[in-house]
Amino acid sequence: MAATPEERLDVLTAAGDKTGVSKPRSEVHRDGDYHRAVHVWIYSESTGELLLQRRADCKVSWPGKWDISSAGHISAGDSSLSSARRELHEELGIKLPVDAFELIFVFLEKCVTNNGTFFNNEYSDVYLVTTLSPIPFEAFALQESEVSAVKYMHCDEYKNYLATENGDMYKDNMESQSLTLQKQISRYAPIHLEPELTTLSEGDKEALGYILKASIVIDDIFYEQVWNSNRMLRDWLKTHSDYSSFDNLKWAYYSINKSPWSCLDENKAFLSTADSAVKLLTDATKPISGWKGVEYRAAFPQDKPGGANFYPPDMNKMEFELWKSGLPDQEQKDATGFFTVIKRPDALLPSALAPSEGSDQTNNSDDLYVVPYSKEYKLSLEKAAELLCKASECSDSPSLKNLLRTKANAFLSNDYYESDITWMELDSNIDITIGPYETYEDGLFSYKATFEAFIGIRDDVATSQLKLFGGQLEDLEKNLPMDNIYKSDNVSAAPIRVMNLLYNSGDVKGPQTIAFNLPNDERIVNERGTSMVMLKNISEAKFKLIVKPIADACIREEQKDYVDFEPYYTHIVCHECCHGIGPHSIILPSGKKSTVRLELLEFHSALEEAKADIVGLWALNFLINKGLLPKSLSKSMYVSFLAGCFRSIRFGLEEAHGKGQALQFNWM
């Protein structure tokens, strides 16, 4: 029988990054190379106990000693999370899904043992699995070559360590958490939306009902895009919201943020795994008579996942880039496209998990692959498409009928080009924006678009008043204060529509937007430009309830009279228009065609918002000097803009507008 090949490990730099080199495990420890491992702790919530394993007597290091629940090296090419799942299954016979594992910290261990011959420079990803009660000992299937016994031990000492060193997830009491949530909620001002519907025909009113139902479906997709267990947590918190006033506060603040991370606190978690949903797995272990199975808390990451749910939770940027570089050109475009997610095969497939002599060998179970939105969110998009088709049949507006039909087709085909063109051409009393657009949630690369919906009633009078700005874009582009080589020759006039918002859903968490400029598809931007939608009733409410009080506190007394809604609103219009000018498609020094978004990656969103702010001020001055805007704006626009800056900076450095504002303050 052929000898089993020795396990190979990825060699890391001292900072923990992959070098691209792998070596046999014995050589890694002989040479003192940095490498990675996983540690898994199983914690019983009801008894406050940790599961320990005793190492087999045949182990080379620490034979017969009590150890953590499960541990092992991360083999070359494998990911951290799949390794943690595999080690737990191989050593203890427990099969758990990805949402059972909470990465609580990464620990670098540096030690020398075995009389100076074994060097261990190991980055250990430490995971916590929280079960409601202890797992019966009869349920375990121990790997004899690794584990000789298991036991539970009370973990007060370990919990105290977590409370002092790794966050507040175990030490905050209910009273202090309630007070914190009340303060966080009080930062938002609720408003009631009541747009006038008298301008709608009976057919459009009927269509509106179906559109609103489709928007609710879009909301479900967005919850799923933010984090892999987000919809489950939402349903759990909603179901338990009437259990106590504390549970009601958790649900209220979660509903504002649409996730367990606070938008106004740089995405700091306001919940923990202790607040998370309970799941039951009946087949996680071998069956035991009278025991229903493993009940565990769905793992809750204290740090918001940078890649949201667009990428595997344990994938990093280097892994993605290495994988992408080996793809054909078209597949690279798919991988970096707006409307795809990146997945890896389920590490719990029998072929990947079956304990065997060769279980230490490198495998290909973690190869990444691309899934289009039309497949990833198939059931939801089919439902939304059906509702939009019904709305199209009811509507009396040819323009709206066309948009609803093409958008329904896009949901099923994953090709949004035609529907985005028809959206730009929309001329209807019902104004609708629905689909995947913004890329703010993709904190790794800003590649992936989130679903959103804005439904409102067109304000024709306000729309006609803003035509000036869209018609001046070409002149603004020509006069931008930068070298002509970076200017575009085909800037189109930006259609501007003003509506009063009736309902929104999807990516509308936290502070509410007052305008947007779409689409983001560079093909359409180059060919047709962009179109802007202003939410007038939201702008008025935000100025009255937020900007004005901030101005009263932050603006000098002699300048407060300059803070007014008109200059504030006018700059917002210019800000959105200026998203459509300046460099978009570019040619790199190598001659390769690219886009600013693709080259700036995760820095693009914040820089784009900062650019639109400053170019917006420049554009207002330009239009004032041309006599197209009153000179009275020359002072009020700056003071009103400054008041708005103090509002935006509250969003924090994890949000594009807040980070863009910080860039401007730092420059000044």
N, C-alpha and C positions, 0 to 999 in steps of 0.2 A: 504494500500500500504506500503511495507517494506521501512524503512528508507534507504537512500543512504549511503553506507559505506564511512567513512571519508577518504579523500586522505591520502596516506602514502608517506613519504619522506625518501630517503636514508640519514642516518646520516653520516657526514663526520668528518675527523680529522681536527684539526686546520690548517693543510697544504692543505686541500681540497681533501684528498683521502677518498675513501669509507671505512667504517669500517665493512661492511657486515651486519649492523643492519639497520632496517627501523622502523619508528614510525609514528603514526598519526600526521598530520600537527599541530594540536593544542598543542600536547605535545612537538613537536620540538620547537615551539615558546615559550611555557611555560618554558622549560628547557634551552633554549638558545643554542640548538644544531646547529652545522654548517650544512648547506644544500646548495642545488644548485637551481638556477632559470635561466630563459632566459629573455633577453630584446631584443626587435626588434625595430629598427628605420627605417622608410621608408623616403627616401630622394629623392626629385624631382630634377634631374640634371639641367633641363632647367630653373627652377625658383629659385633654391637655397633654397628650402623650406623643412621643416620637417613636417611630419604628426604627430599630437598629438591627443590623445583621452581624453575625460573627463570621469572620473570614475563615475559609477552609484551611485546614492544617497543612495542606500541600502548597499553599501560596508562598512565593519567594519572599515577599515583603509582608511584615506584620502578620504571620500565620497565627490563627486562633484568636485574634484580637477583635473586639467589638468595633464596628464601623458604622458609617452612615447607612441609610436605607439601601441605596444602590449607587454605584459609581463605575466609571470606565473611561478609557481614552476615546477621543473622537478620531476615528480612522481617517486616513487621507481621502479627501473628496467628500466625506460625509458632513452633514450639518449637525449643529449642536442639539437641536430639538429632536431630530429623528434618532440621534445617538442616545439621548436620555430615555426615550420611549423604548428603544430596543434593549438597552441595558436592564431596565426595570422588568421587561418581559423575560429576558434570558435568565437573569439571576433569581427572580422571585416568582415568575409565572404570572405577572399582572400586566394586562393589556389595557392601556388608557389612551384616550384621544388627546390631541394637542391642547385642547382647552383645559385639561387637568393640570398642566404644568405652568407654574408661575416662576419666571426668572427673577430671583430676588437680588442677586448681586453676582459679580465676577471677582474671583479671588486669585491672586498670584502667589503660589507657593514656591519657595526656593529653599531646597535642603539637599544635604549630601548624606547618604546612608551606605550600608554594606562596606564599612571600612574604607570609605572614600572612593568606591568604584561605581556608585549609582548616583547620578546627578539628576535631580528632579526640579526643573524649571517649568512649572505647569500652571497655565491659566485654566481655572476651573469655573465653569458656568454652573451656578448653584440654583437648583429648581426646588420649589416647594409644591407638594401635592396635598391638598386639604380634604380629608374625608370627614364625614359627619361622625363616624364611630370607628373603633378599631376593626381591622380586617381579621376574621377568625384565622387562627394559625393553620387550621386544616385546609384553608383555601390556597395556601402558598404551594408552589412547585419549585423547590430550591434546586439550583444548579450545583451539583455536588462538587465540581471542580473549583467553584468560587465561594459558595456559602455553606456553612455547616448548621446554622440555626438563626432564628429571628426572635426578637422580643420587643415589647413596648416599654418605654421609660418616660416618666414625667419630665416635662421640658420647661419648667419655670425659668431656669437659668438661660436656656436658649432664647426664650421669648423676651427676656430682659435685654439680651444682646441685640435682638432685632429692633426693639423699641428705641434703644439709645444710639444704634449705629446705622440703621437702615430705614429710617422714616417713622411715621406716626401710626402705622396700620394697626398696632396693638395697644397703644397707650392712650389715645384720645377717648375720653369718656363721652357718653351720649349727650350730656348737657353742653359741653364745650363744642361738640360737633354741631349741635342744633343751633347754637348762637352763631357759629361761623357760617352755616348755611343761610340763616336769616339775613346776615350782613351781605352775603354774596347775592342773594336774590334781590335785596333792596337796591342794588345798583342798576336794575332794569326798571324801566317805566312802561307798564302795560297800556296798550291803546286798543280801542275797538274800531274795527274796519267796517264802514257802511257806505260803500260807493253807490251812487245812483244808478239804478238799473232800467230806468224808464226809456233809455235810448235803444234798448235791445228789442228785437223782434221776437215773436213767440218761438220761432224756430231756433234762434240763437239762445234764448233762455233755456230751451230744452237741451241744446248742445252743451250749455254751460254746466248742467248737471253731470253729464258724462265726463266733461273735462275735469271737473273737481274730483270725481271718483278716480280718474286716471292719475291725478296728482297725488292722491293718497297712496297709490301703488308705488309711485316714484319715491315717496318718503321711505317706504320699506327698503327699497334698493339702497338708498343712501345710508341708512342705518347699517346695512350689511357691508357697505364699502369702508366705513370708518374703522371697524375692528371685527374680527371673526366671531366674537360672542356678543356683539352689541345688541342685536335684535332679541336674543334670549334674555339679556340683562334688562332691556327695556320692558319686555313682557313681565318679567319677575317683579320689577319695581312697581309697575302699574298695578299688578294683581295685589301686591302687599301694601299699597299706598294708604289704605284706610286702616291699617293695623294700629298705627300710633301717629301722633303729630310729627315725630321724628321721621317715620317712614314717608309721610306726606311731603315733608321738606325735601327729602332725598329725591322723590319722584318729581317734585316741582322744579328743582334745579337741574336734574337730569334732562327734563323736557326742554329746558332752555338751551342747554349745550348739546343735546342729542348724543351725548356720550358721557362717560364718567370723568372727563377732563374739563376743567374750567377754562373757557375761552379768554376770560379777562384776567387770568392768573398764569399766563404763559403755559397753559395746558397742564397745570398741576392737578393731580388726581384729588377729587373730593370724596371719593368712595374707595373701598378696598375690597379685597377678596372676601372679607368677613361680611360684606353687604351683598355679595354676588349670589347668583342663582344656584340652586342645588340640582344636581343631575344624578340619575340612577343608571348604573351599568350592570345588567344582569349577567353578562358574559365576560367580565373583566378577568375573572379567575375561574378555576375549576369549580363546578357546582358543589354547594354545601347544603345539606338538608336543613330547612328551617331558616335559611339566610337568604334574603332577597337579592343581595349583591352590593357592589361598592356605591355608596352615595358620596359624592364629592362636590366641593365648591368649584364652579367654573373659574379658572385662574384669572386674576385681574392684574395686568401690568401697571405698576405705578407710573412708569414713563409711557406716554402715548407712543404707540408704534410709529416710527418715522415713515414707513411704507404703507401705513394704514392696513387695509385688507387687500391691497393690490398685488402684494408680493408675499412669499412665505415669511412667517414671523421671524424666522431665524436667518434669513438671507441678508447679507450685507452688500454694500456697493461694489466691493472688489469681486465678490462671487458673481454678481450680475454682469459686470464688465468682462470678466474672463469668459463667461458663458456666451455673452452676446458677440464677442470678437470672433468666435468660431462659427457663427451663423452666416448663411448666404445673405446678400444685400436686402432682399425682400423680407426675409424673416427678421433681420435687424430692425427694419422699419416697423414691422408688426410688434416687435418687443418694446419699442420705444413709442408706439402710437398711443393716441388718446384713449382708444376704445378697446383695450385688451387688459387682462390680468396675467400675472406670471404665477405659475403653480409648480409644485413638485409632486411626484407620485406619493401616494399614501405609504408612509414608512411601516404601517402595520399590515401590509399585504403579507400573506403567508410566506411567500418566497423571500421576503426581506427579514422576517422575524423568526423563522423556524430555527431553534437552537441546533447547532451542528458543530462538527469539528472545525469547519472553516469559517466560523462566525466572525473571526477577527479580520477576514480579508476585506479589502476595499471593494465596495459594490457601487453600482450606478443608480441606486434607488433614489438618489437626490438630484438627478438631472432636472433642470428647469425646463418648462415648456409654456407656450403661449395659449391662452384661451380667450376668444372674442367675447365681448359683453353679451352678444346675442345668445351665446351658449351659457355663459356663467350665470346670467340672470334670466334665463329662458322663460321660466314660468311667469315671473312678474312682468317681463316685457311683452309676452303674448297677451296677458290680461290687459295691460295698459294699451297695447295696440288695438285690441278689440273694442275698448271703450272709446278710443279716439276715432275709430272707424264709424262707430254709432253716432258720435258727435258730428262727424263730417256729413253723415246722411241727414242730420236734423238741421244743420246750419243753413241760413239764407244767404250767407256771405260767400261768394265764389273764392275770394282770397283766403278766408278762414278754412273753407272746405278743403282747398288745395294743401294748406299747411298741415291740417290734421291728417290728411291721407298720406302725405309724404313722410310725416313724422312716424306714423304707424308702420309704414314700410321700412323706415330706417331702424326702428326697434328690432325688427325681425332679420334684416339683412346686415346690420352693423355698418352700413354705408350712410353717413349723415350728410353727405355733400348736397344732394338735391334739397333735402328738408331744410338745411341751413340757408340756402338761397331763397326758398319760399318764405322762410321766417323773415328775412331781410325785406321782402316785398310785401309783407302782411299789411293790409289796409282794411281793418275791421273794427267794429265797436268793441268786440272782445279782443283784448290783447293777451296773447299767450306765449310764454317761453317755456319749453319743456324738453328735457333731454340732458345728456352729459356735456358739460361745458368747462367749468373752472377746474384748475389743477392744484389748488391750494393744499388739499389733503395729502397729496403725494409729497411728503417731506424728504424723500430720498432723491428724486430726480425732477419732480414737477412734470412728469409725463402723463399721468392718468387723470382722466376727467371724472368728476362726480356728477351724479344726477341731481337735477333741481327743477322746480316748476314755479313760475310766477304767473298768476292769473289776475287780470284787472280789466277795468273799463277805460277805454280811450278818452282822453281829454283833448278834444280837437282844438279848442281855443288856445290852450297852453302849448300844444304841439306847433301850431302855426307861428307862435311868437318866437320859437327857437330855430326856425329854418336858417337864420343868419349863420349860425355856427357850423352847421353841416356843409353849407355852401362855401365856406372859407378855408376848408381843409387843404386844398391844393395850394393856395397862396401861403398858408402857414408852413406847409412842408418846404416850399421853395425858399422861404426866408428863415428857416431854422438856423440858429447860430452854431453851425458845424460845417465841416468840409462837404462839398457837393457830392463827393464820391459815395457818401453814406446816405444820400437822400434818394427817395423813391421817385420815379418818373410817372408812376401811374396811380397816384392817390385819388380815390374817388370821393365825391361828396358823401358824407355820412348821414343817412336818414336818421332823424331823431323823433322818437315817439314818446309822448307823455301819457302816463296812465295813473289811475288811482287804484291801488292794490286792493284786491278782494281776498286773495288767499295765496299763500306760498308754501312750499314743501321741499324736502330734500336738503340740499346744502344751503340752508338758511339758518344755521345755528348761531347762538350768541348774539352779538350786535347785528342789527338788521341793515342790509344794504339799502342805499337810496337811489342807486343807478347802476347800470351795467352796460358794457360795450362788448358786443359779440358779433360773429363767432371768433374763436381763437385759432381755427384752422388756417395755417399760413397760405394755403392754396387760395382760399376765398379772400383773405385779406389782400393778397397780391392782385387778384383778378377784379374783386368787387368792392374792396374796402370793408368797413364794418358798419354796424347799425347800433344805435344807442337807445336805451329805454330808461326814462326817468320815472321814479315812483313819487309823484308829487305829494300825496297825503302822508307818506312816510317821511319825506324830507321836511315837511312842515312840522310834523310831530316831533321829529328829532331835534330840530332847531329850537322849538319852544321848550321841550322838556329836558334837553341835555346840553345843547350848545350854549343857550342863553344863561343858564345857571353857572356853567363852567366859566363863561366870560365874566360874569359878575364877580367870580372869585379870583380870576387870574389876569384880567386885563386892567391896565391902569385906568383910573377914574376918568381922566380927560379924554380917553380913547373909546370909552364904552359906547358912546353914541354912534360910533362907526360900525358897531356890530349889528348887522341887519340881515334879514332873510334873503333879500334880493342879491346882494353881492356873494353871500354864502352859497346860494343856489346857482348863481351864474358861474362861479368857479367850479362847482361840481360838474356842470355841463361841459366846461372846457376841459376839466380833468378827463372825463370819459372820451371826449373827442380826441384828445391827445394820445390815448392808447392806440389810435389808428394811424398816427404819423411817427416818423423816425424809422430807424433800421428795423426790419423784420427778417426778410430773407437776406443772407449775406454770402460772400465768397471768401473762404479762408485763404491764408497765404499759400497753402498747398494747391489751391485751385478747386478744392472741393466745395460744392454748394451745401449750405447749411442754413440754420435759422438762429436768431439770437436766443430763443427759448432753449434749443437743444444744446447750445454751447454754455449757457449760464447754469443750466440744470436747476438745482434746488435754490440757487440765488436769484433766479429770474423773477419770480413773483414779487418779491420785496423791491427789487431794483426797478421793476416796471411800474409799481405803484408810486415810488419816489419820483421817477421820471415824469409820470402823468401829473403829479402835483406841481412840480416846478415848471414844466413846460406849459401847464395850464395857466400859471401866473404870467409867464412870458407871453402867451397867446392873448390874454386879456389886455395886457399893455399894448401889444401889436394892434389889436382891434380898436383900442381907445385912440391910439395915434392915427389910425386911418379914419377916425370920425364915425366908426360904426357902433361904438358904445359911448355912453356919456362919461365925461371926464370926472364926474363925481365918484366914479368907481375906483379911481386911482389910489385913494386912501382906504376907503371902506373895504375893498377886496382884500387888502393885506391884513387888516385887523380882524376881519371876519374869518379869513383863512387861518390866522394864528389861533383864534378860539377853537376852530375845528381841529387844529393840530393837537391841542390838549385833550380833545375827545379821542382822537385816533390813537395817541400814544398809550392810552389805557388798555388797548387791545393786547399789548405785550409783545415781546420779541419773538414769540413763536407764531405770530400771525402776520401775514404779508403787509397789511396796511400799517400795523403798529411798528413793524421792523423798518418799513420804508420811511415812516415818520422819524424814527430814531436816527436813521442815516442822515436825514436833513438836519436834525438838531446837532448831531455830531459835526457835520460839515460847518455849520454856523459857529 
